[in-house]
Amino acid sequence: MKRLRVWAIHAEGRAAEWRGKLQALPDGEAHYFHGWEELVGRLEAMVYQAGYPVAQSNLEDKGES
């Protein structure tokens, strides 16, 4: 089971910066991310490691192959 937390950091005069934490339960291993691209990359890597098919080009782009 995984837990996903996402929040926005608002700075005056700038667009919101999205951050989050993806945590495996019950072992507690956590991965923090900044922005949607990092979240998608982490999710793709987790799906791949669980044995499900993921487009290989997506993983190569993120250094996971």
Secondary structure, DSSP 8 states (H G I E B T S, - for coil): -EEEEEEEE--TTS--EEEEEEEETTT--EEEEESHHHHHHHHHHHHHHTT----HHHHHHTT--
